[in-house]
Amino acid sequence: MELEITQNGMNGEGVAKINGKVYFVHGAVMGDRVTAKVIKENKNFCIAEINEILKFSCFRSVPKCKYFGICGGCNLQHIEYKKQLQIKTQNVQNLFDKNKLNFKINNCIESKNIFNYRNKLTLYLSKNNKLSFYQKNTKTLIEIDNCCLVDEIFNNLIHKINLFLSNNKEYNCFVLKGMAIRKIENNFIINLILNKKIILTKFEQFLKLNKINYSLYYCVNNRSNLPTYPCNFVGGAKEVYIEEFGIKYLLKPMSFLQVNNDIKYQIYKQIISIVKQFNNVLDAYSGAGLLSAVMAKNCKNVFAVELDESAHEACLDLCKVNKIKNLQAICGDCANEIPKLLNDNSMECIVLDPARKGCDEKVLSAILSALPKQIVYLSCNPATLTRDLKVLCESGHYELLYVQPYDMFPQTSEVETLVVLKQTNK
Ligand SMILES: C[S@@+](CC[C@H](N)C(=O)[O-])C[C@H]1O[C@@H](n2cnc3c(N)ncnc32)[C@H](O)[C@@H]1O
């Protein structure tokens, strides 16, 4: 069948419509005309595969990565960057419209680096002992030598680890499941994810011989899915401190850190400009506390709630090292802690930055009881973001003031969105 592709959807797929039926076409770009074969048919939509491209869209660009189309991570790499930004803006707007959040959102802000921007990768070991990514939504491992989302020094390390693994077969996928590598300045924090505990002397020697600035950790995790803590220190720099926004902070192997430094900087600056008018700010899902600390420099009191113990400890350390007295870090589940903290109605503003699944219902209902003046919501998942915003706006107590998507993840269909809500005067 012949299809005219008119947009690209939430997962990067081309979208066409015929007689009210929607066709999602993997690898197609808006502006393409293709012949396609339906591989799955539902009542209202079909999944189709391209047979032939009859007309190439003018928005197509040549993918830089040799794994494009196989790995599935960079599902927009075949689309020129300006168009990627428009697609993200449109997709977020569509979700707002679908949820009847009647608001015109801003255009997606571009990233300074559109490749080489990531500071962290999680890689797995294939049966051939090579570092690999999981192909999106499958259990298939794609072996890689490099990734164009990280920089040259990072790729050099990937190359060297692959060499090491090919010569040291005792580090195989039955023992070593994978590793999370984070590069900050020129330091690498490497967390080896093991199926069972082993001696890691050889791996550490390899890092030393190659003059890598490393902190080496391991965790034993024999569940099928990662994440990966508790982490155990093996060797190298025990404490890696870095300084941003005038705050010195300790990097822990697995505590959350935004992956794109440029966009993180832009978002944090914007959040500060919003919250600095308030005395008491509650930072929910606060991670290792960098944003909380920057807010504490600009507000009277900040309360930071985080579930992960190691991130919470990093936040306590940050307060000590930077002599910050007006930031109170609380370790716990936001679902339990936020209702308590909002109880006396003293919080004027709450900052929400939850993981992909969005806010717990108890957090939203606590907000709707206490009614802080403003809500700042940062989200990496527009679907759960709009779900939560709908609850807040439909209560009649809040209205949207500002919606700004940011391109935290160029070449992929992922998008970060910053939203500000203010209390209505009802
Ligand atoms: C997207 S990160 C935000 C981190 C921080 N705002 C930043 O910019 O670095 C989400 C954080 O929420 C934490 N988290 C997840 N579920 C939570 C819960 N139920 N209660 C508290 N924190 C939670 C995660 O450990 C993670 O650090």
The ligand as an SDF file (V2000), in Angstrom:
LIG
                    3D

 27 29  0  0  0  0  0  0  0  0999 V2000
   14.7180   12.6640   37.4800 C   0  0  0  0  0  0  0  0  0  0  0  0
   15.6060   12.3790   38.9350 S   0  0  0  0  0  0  0  0  0  0  0  0
   15.7100   14.0330   39.5280 C   0  0  0  0  0  0  0  0  0  0  0  0
   16.9670   14.4280   40.2150 C   0  0  0  0  0  0  0  0  0  0  0  0
   17.2520   15.9010   40.4550 C   0  0  0  0  0  0  0  0  0  0  0  0
   16.1090   16.7520   40.4490 N   0  0  0  0  0  0  0  0  0  0  0  0
   18.3180   16.3950   39.4790 C   0  0  0  0  0  0  0  0  0  0  0  0
   18.0680   17.3130   38.7020 O   0  0  0  0  0  0  0  0  0  0  0  0
   19.4460   15.8540   39.5220 O   0  0  0  0  0  0  0  0  0  0  0  0
   14.4260   11.6070   39.9000 C   0  0  0  0  0  0  0  0  0  0  0  0
   14.8990   11.2410   41.2930 C   0  0  0  0  0  0  0  0  0  0  0  0
   13.7680   10.7610   42.0250 O   0  0  0  0  0  0  0  0  0  0  0  0
   14.1950    9.7260   42.8890 C   0  0  0  0  0  0  0  0  0  0  0  0
   12.9720    8.9730   43.2300 N   0  0  0  0  0  0  0  0  0  0  0  0
   12.3270    8.0270   42.5110 C   0  0  0  0  0  0  0  0  0  0  0  0
   11.2110    7.6270   43.1460 N   0  0  0  0  0  0  0  0  0  0  0  0
   11.1180    8.3540   44.2790 C   0  0  0  0  0  0  0  0  0  0  0  0
   10.1770    8.4080   45.3410 C   0  0  0  0  0  0  0  0  0  0  0  0
    9.0900    7.6300   45.3470 N   0  0  0  0  0  0  0  0  0  0  0  0
   10.3890    9.2630   46.3600 N   0  0  0  0  0  0  0  0  0  0  0  0
   11.4940   10.0680   46.3610 C   0  0  0  0  0  0  0  0  0  0  0  0
   12.4340   10.0640   45.3800 N   0  0  0  0  0  0  0  0  0  0  0  0
   12.2510    9.2160   44.3530 C   0  0  0  0  0  0  0  0  0  0  0  0
   15.2300    8.9810   42.0800 C   0  0  0  0  0  0  0  0  0  0  0  0
   16.1000    8.2580   42.9270 O   0  0  0  0  0  0  0  0  0  0  0  0
   15.9340   10.1250   41.3500 C   0  0  0  0  0  0  0  0  0  0  0  0
   17.0550   10.5820   42.0680 O   0  0  0  0  0  0  0  0  0  0  0  0
  1  2  1  0
  2  3  1  0
  2 10  1  0
  3  4  1  0
  4  5  1  0
  5  6  1  0
  5  7  1  0
  7  8  2  0
  7  9  1  0
 10 11  1  0
 11 12  1  0
 11 26  1  0
 12 13  1  0
 13 14  1  0
 13 24  1  0
 14 15  1  0
 14 23  1  0
 15 16  2  0
 16 17  1  0
 17 18  1  0
 17 23  2  0
 18 19  1  0
 18 20  2  0
 20 21  1  0
 21 22  2  0
 22 23  1  0
 24 25  1  0
 24 26  1  0
 26 27  1  0
M  CHG  2   2   1   9  -1
M  END
$$$$
